[in-house]
Amino acid sequence: MKVNKHRAKKVVIDNITFDSIKESRYYVALKQEERDGKIRDVIVHPTFQITWPLGIKICKVELDFIFFDIFLDKIRYIDVKGWDVKKKKWRVTNESRIKKLLVEAQYKITV
């Protein structure tokens, strides 16, 4: 198993590679909620193209999941983050913070 910058271990489930155990567990929970009829239309690792107003491509941003929440009657956009036990905060890098803001601004969604 490969280890990333946060020492998270990659996990493969249903031939899908997840960057961490936490992300893979979230996927398993989503699949159960889908079977229970609470959510539908789960998309794993959706990609969003970020462009400058003149159509210049800046970067691609990959989230972890998109799905339709039947109870909330809305689409949810999820990017799973790990918890840093020593620092007692979510592991959010400056890069992920910026990419989140870019996706939210360009696509008018909440991640």
C-alpha positions as CSV (number, residue, x, y, z in Angstrom):
1,M,0.0,0.0,0.0
2,K,1.2,3.5,-0.9
3,V,1.2,6.2,1.8
4,N,0.5,9.8,1.1
5,K,1.6,13.1,2.7
6,H,-0.7,12.6,5.7
7,R,0.4,9.0,6.1
8,A,-3.0,7.8,4.9
9,K,-3.1,4.4,3.3
10,K,-4.6,3.9,-0.1
11,V,-7.5,1.4,-0.2
12,V,-9.2,-0.4,-3.1
13,I,-12.9,-1.3,-2.9
14,D,-15.1,-2.3,-5.9
15,N,-12.0,-1.6,-8.1
16,I,-12.0,2.0,-6.9
17,T,-8.8,3.4,-5.3
18,F,-9.4,5.6,-2.3
19,D,-6.7,7.9,-0.8
20,S,-7.4,6.9,2.8
21,I,-9.2,4.4,5.0
22,K,-11.5,7.2,6.1
23,E,-12.5,7.9,2.5
24,S,-13.1,4.2,1.8
25,R,-15.3,3.9,4.9
26,Y,-17.3,6.9,3.7
27,Y,-17.8,5.1,0.4
28,V,-19.0,1.9,2.2
29,A,-21.4,4.0,4.3
30,L,-22.7,5.8,1.2
31,K,-23.4,2.4,-0.6
32,Q,-25.4,1.3,2.5
33,E,-27.4,4.5,2.5
34,E,-28.0,4.0,-1.2
35,R,-29.3,0.4,-0.6
36,D,-31.5,1.8,2.2
37,G,-33.0,4.3,-0.1
38,K,-31.7,7.4,1.7
39,I,-29.5,8.6,-1.2
40,R,-29.1,7.9,-4.9
41,D,-26.8,8.6,-7.8
42,V,-23.5,8.3,-6.0
43,I,-20.5,9.5,-8.2
44,V,-17.0,8.7,-7.0
45,H,-14.1,11.1,-7.7
46,P,-16.0,13.6,-9.8
47,T,-13.7,16.1,-11.6
48,F,-14.4,19.9,-12.0
49,Q,-12.5,21.9,-14.6
50,I,-11.5,25.4,-13.3
51,T,-11.2,28.0,-16.0
52,W,-10.4,31.7,-16.2
53,P,-13.2,33.9,-17.5
54,L,-11.7,33.9,-21.0
55,G,-11.8,30.1,-21.1
56,I,-8.2,29.5,-20.0
57,K,-7.9,26.2,-18.2
58,I,-6.4,26.7,-14.8
59,C,-6.6,23.3,-13.1
60,K,-8.9,20.3,-12.4
61,V,-10.3,19.7,-9.0
62,E,-11.3,16.2,-7.9
63,L,-13.8,15.8,-5.1
64,D,-14.4,12.5,-3.3
65,F,-18.2,12.1,-3.8
66,I,-21.3,13.6,-5.2
67,F,-24.8,12.1,-4.4
68,F,-28.4,13.1,-4.2
69,D,-29.6,13.2,-0.6
70,I,-33.3,12.2,-0.7
71,F,-34.1,13.4,2.8
72,L,-32.5,16.9,2.2
73,D,-33.8,16.9,-1.4
74,K,-30.5,18.2,-2.8
75,I,-27.2,17.2,-4.3
76,R,-24.3,17.0,-1.9
77,Y,-20.6,17.5,-2.8
78,I,-18.2,15.8,-0.4
79,D,-14.4,16.0,0.1
80,V,-13.4,13.8,3.0
81,K,-10.7,15.1,5.3
82,G,-8.8,13.3,8.0
83,W,-8.6,14.5,11.6
84,D,-5.1,15.4,13.0
85,V,-5.1,14.1,16.5
86,K,-2.1,16.0,17.7
87,K,-3.2,19.4,16.3
88,K,-6.9,18.7,17.0
89,K,-8.1,19.9,13.7
90,W,-9.0,18.7,10.2
91,R,-6.2,18.1,7.8
92,V,-6.8,20.8,5.3
93,T,-3.9,22.0,3.2
94,N,-3.7,25.5,1.7
95,E,-4.0,23.9,-1.8
96,S,-7.2,22.0,-0.9
97,R,-8.7,25.2,0.7
98,I,-8.0,27.2,-2.5
99,K,-9.4,24.4,-4.8
100,K,-12.5,24.2,-2.7
101,L,-13.1,27.9,-3.0
102,L,-12.5,27.8,-6.8
103,V,-15.0,25.0,-7.3
104,E,-17.6,26.7,-5.1
105,A,-17.2,30.0,-6.9
106,Q,-17.2,28.7,-10.5
107,Y,-19.9,26.1,-10.0
108,K,-22.1,27.9,-7.4
109,I,-22.1,24.8,-5.1
110,T,-21.1,24.1,-1.5
111,V,-18.4,21.5,-0.8
